[in-house]
Amino acid sequence: MLHHESKTNNANSPEMKKDFYIQQLLRIGVYKYVGKQLYELSMNELQEVYIEYYISNKDLIS
């Protein structure tokens, strides 16, 4: 049970959120932004890139 609880807490960790954004951007073909690899970007930068590419181009993705 303790293992499950700690695993649940890790799902909301900043690293997991960052991984989510990176995976979603890779899924739509975004590998770099402003000359940086996605993993080099801060969480704020990743969110901005996600909004710019994923949400703004929603019609192109579906």
C-alpha positions as CSV (number, residue, x, y, z in Angstrom):
1,M,0.0,0.0,0.0
2,L,2.8,2.4,0.8
3,H,4.3,1.8,-2.6
4,H,1.1,2.6,-4.3
5,E,0.7,5.9,-2.4
6,S,4.2,7.0,-3.2
7,K,3.6,6.1,-6.8
8,T,0.5,8.2,-6.9
9,N,2.3,11.2,-5.4
10,N,5.0,10.9,-8.1
11,A,2.4,11.1,-10.8
12,N,1.8,14.7,-10.0
13,S,5.5,15.6,-9.6
14,P,7.0,18.4,-11.8
15,E,9.1,15.8,-13.6
16,M,6.0,13.8,-14.6
17,K,4.3,16.9,-15.8
18,K,7.4,17.9,-17.8
19,D,7.5,14.4,-19.3
20,F,3.9,14.7,-20.3
21,Y,4.5,17.9,-22.2
22,I,7.6,16.6,-23.9
23,Q,5.8,13.4,-25.0
24,Q,2.8,15.3,-26.4
25,L,5.1,17.7,-28.3
26,L,7.2,14.8,-29.7
27,R,3.9,13.1,-30.8
28,I,3.1,16.1,-33.1
29,G,6.7,16.4,-34.4
30,V,8.1,19.2,-32.2
31,Y,11.7,18.2,-31.3
32,K,13.4,21.5,-30.7
33,Y,12.3,25.1,-29.8
34,V,14.4,28.2,-30.3
35,G,17.5,26.0,-30.8
36,K,17.0,24.0,-27.6
37,Q,16.0,20.4,-27.1
38,L,12.7,20.0,-25.4
39,Y,14.3,18.5,-22.2
40,E,16.4,21.7,-21.9
41,L,13.3,23.9,-21.6
42,S,11.8,25.0,-18.3
43,M,8.3,24.0,-17.4
44,N,7.0,27.4,-18.3
45,E,8.7,27.3,-21.7
46,L,7.3,23.8,-22.3
47,Q,3.8,24.9,-21.5
48,E,4.1,27.9,-23.9
49,V,5.3,25.7,-26.7
50,Y,2.6,23.2,-25.9
51,I,-0.1,25.9,-26.2
52,E,1.5,27.3,-29.3
53,Y,1.8,24.1,-31.2
54,Y,-0.7,21.7,-29.7
55,I,-3.7,23.8,-28.8
56,S,-3.4,26.5,-31.5
57,N,-3.0,23.8,-34.2
58,K,-5.8,21.5,-32.9
59,D,-7.5,21.4,-36.2
60,L,-4.4,20.2,-37.9
61,I,-3.8,17.4,-35.4
62,S,-7.2,15.7,-35.5
